[in-house]
Amino acid sequence: MKKILLALTAVAALSSCDNEVDINAEYQDLSIIYGMLNPKLDTNYVRVQRGYLGTEPASSSFGQSDSLYYDTADIAVYIREYSKDASTFDKEAPLVYDNSIPLDSGLFTSDGYYLFRVPSEMPIQNEKEYEVAVIRKDGSEASARTGIVGEIVIEIPRATVTAKVYNGLIQFRVRQDLTGNSPDATIKMTAYQPLIKFHYKEVNLLTKVEEFKTTTITLPLVESRFDDINLTFTGNELNQALAERLEKNPNIIRFFRSLDVEIYGASEELMTFIELNKPSTGINQNRPDYSQVINGSGILSSRTFSRRLDVSLQTQLYDRLIVSQTTCDLNFARFEMGNINGDTCWCVNNEKICF
């Protein structure tokens, strides 16, 4: 018993010496890289920031630029171009410091914020792979490498003028042959975001003022490993989306002008990053830590887009837009030359009336 008491006394003495636990690790300069390279764009940007660790709450550093951003003298940022699966790069160029794009206002300070621009002599090509490297003052390096996605071809609505009519179906095909000496792409595209830009004209019946406006309808994100994708967006869904976005005003009538169909595509890496960074809603709050950046954090990935512009609505869809219960109060109208009741028709009490 005496030996047990002595052992307990020793443990108590040791634990009473210091009951504080330091949960902060030693300081480490953590580079954060965000980039979405797009071969369709003339100019691509990469965002480089720094992580920080301190004893104060994170909120105390929101206004301190050196906690978030590097001084341009402290890092050098390069982009390297590789042939597919190559271990050594073909060419390298420094990214260009660019402070021309302002940061939106918010919690974090914009002092010291800037982006890095991919130089014009390094155009992003579908058949290549690219690496962004951040070389810090001490000589250490953080880097990330990505392939480039292929192209999206919108098949419906069709490109020809006579057939460019929106019929409630968006069909598109992706070109992404990752094999061979001259591939169409070097990374698989699996995430797609369709958008519809609805262009219309508003006429104020009281002031006679005309305004041309656009509302954007973002369709749900689609994940698919197939190269042919079909989406159906019905006239009822179109009407419901417009009813949620446009203001009802009895003194305003609207005329449909055209719509643009846009498809944005991105690689599987981006989808993995998005999924793993969503808020956790389950009992298990732990999640795997995903970062594509070596010796840092963030993601470097690839995306592209395709557009079909100035698409017309089928007559049946336009008629439904005018008289639907969902959109009747939005006062969409149409000119009908030769109508003995009037040449401008819109919906009143769920019935088309011409004036």
C-alpha positions, -999 to +999 in steps of 0.1 A: +000+000+000+029+024+009+044+019-026+011+026-043+006+058-023+041+069-032+034+063-069+002+083-068+019+111-050+046+112-077+020+113-105+001+141-087+033+161-082+042+157-119+007+167-131+006+197-108+038+211-122+021+222-155-015+216-164-015+238-195-014+221-230+000+241-259-022+230-289-003+253-314+024+237-335+056+255-344+053+282-370+052+270-406+049+291-437+019+275-455+013+286-491-023+284-504-029+281-541-062+285-559-064+283-597-089+272-624-071+271-657-094+276-687-081+271-723-110+292-736-099+324-718-073+348-731-062+355-695-060+331-666-053+341-630-039+322-600-046+332-564-017+328-539-021+335-502-006+323-469-019+304-440-012+316-405-011+303-369-013+324-338-023+322-301-051+348-307-085+339-323-085+339-361-108+370-362-079+391-347-060+386-380-087+395-404-074+430-407-037+422-409-025+418-445+007+400-437-013+372-420-031+366-453-010+378-482+026+376-492+048+406-500+058+403-536+095+403-525+089+372-504+078+348-531+083+340-568+055+322-587+060+302-618+039+282-643+054+251-659+041+234-690+044+196-693+036+171-720+010+145-707+025+123-679+060+138-684+083+141-654+101+172-666+086+204-679+089+217-715+089+254-705+086+277-676+075+313-672+070+336-641+034+345-633+028+383-636+019+402-604-015+418-610-034+441-586-059+454-611-088+432-599-102+445-565-112+422-537-149+423-527-155+440-494-159+417-464-143+406-432-108+403-446-086+433-454-079+440-491-046+457-483-018+437-499-042+416-519-033+407-555-035+379-581-009+364-604-016+364-641-005+337-665+016+354-692+004+356-728+034+336-740+021+306-721-014+300-735-032+271-718-036+241-742-059+212-739-032+186-747-008+198-720-005+197-682+005+226-660+022+232-627+021+263-605+050+266-581+054+291-553+091+295-543+094+311-509+122+333-495+139+304-477+140+284-510+112+260-501+085+253-527+048+247-528+034+234-560+003+219-577-001+202-611-032+197-632-043+184-666-066+204-688-102+194-697-114+191-733-142+209-751-179+210-748-201+209-779-237+221-775-259+200-799-293+213-789-302+242-794-285+238-828-260+262-842-277+268-875-299+299-876-330+281-889-329+255-861-317+276-832-350+272-813-352+263-776-374+233-772-369+225-735-339+202-742-302+209-737-280+183-752-242+185-752-212+164-759-177+166-745-144+159-763-120+144-739-098+117-754-070+113-728-050+088-748-026+089-777+001+113-788-022+142-793-051+139-768-081+162-768-077+166-730-053+155-702-079+153-674-114+140-673-143+164-672-171+152-649-189+183-635-213+204-656-232+236-647-258+247-673-270+283-673-298+301-692-296+338-698-331+351-705-331+384-724-363+406-725-375+441-729-396+460-703-420+487-713-435+510-686-471+517-697-472+550-677-438+566-686-433+547-720-397+541-709-381+509-724-354+489-707-335+458-720-328+433-692-314+399-685-321+373-658-298+343-653-313+309-645-287+285-630-296+248-634-285+221-609-250+209-610-247+177-630-221+150-624-215+125-652-187+104-666-204+100-699-195+121-729-231+126-741-253+144-716-290+153-721-308+177-698-345+185-700-356+220-687-394+222-694-415+252-702-431+249-667-397+250-651-388+280-672-419+298-661-414+290-625-378+302-626-390+335-642-417+339-616-392+336-588-369+362-603-390+389-619-411+416-601-448+417-606-459+452-617-493+459-634-477+490-651-450+470-669-453+447-699-424+425-710-413+412-744-391+381-748-361+388-770-338+358-769-319+335-746-284+322-743-275+287-733-242+283-715-225+251-702-196+251-678-175+220-673-148+212-647-126+183-638-132+155-612-106+171-589-128+202-585-158+181-576-138+162-550-126+194-535-161+209-534-176+177-518-150+174-491-153+211-482-191+211-478-205+217-443-209+184-425-245+176-415-240+141-401-231+128-367-195+123-377-181+157-381-147+144-392-138+146-429-107+136-449-083+164-456-080+169-493-054+192-508-039+189-542-010+212-533+023+197-523+038+214-493+008+238-491-029+238-494-056+246-520-064+233-555-052+238-590-077+225-616-092+231-650-126+241-665-141+253-698-173+265-712-194+266-744-223+290-754-252+290-778-263+326-783-295+343-795-318+313-792-355+317-799-384+301-780-408+278-798-442+294-804-458+268-780-434+278-752-440+315-758-477+310-757-474+291-724-452+319-710-479+345-717-510+327-704-495+304-677-510+309-642-474+310-630-463+339-652-496+357-661-489+385-636-455+391-652-473+405-682-452+389-710-466+402-743-463+396-780-471+417-811-497+400-834-500+420-866-534+417-882-553+409-850-586+427-852-587+431-813-553+448-811-517+442-820-503+438-785-514+408-764-507+397-728-523+379-700-552+393-679-568+370-654-552+339-669-565+348-704-547+364-733-562+398-741-552+420-771-551+458-770 
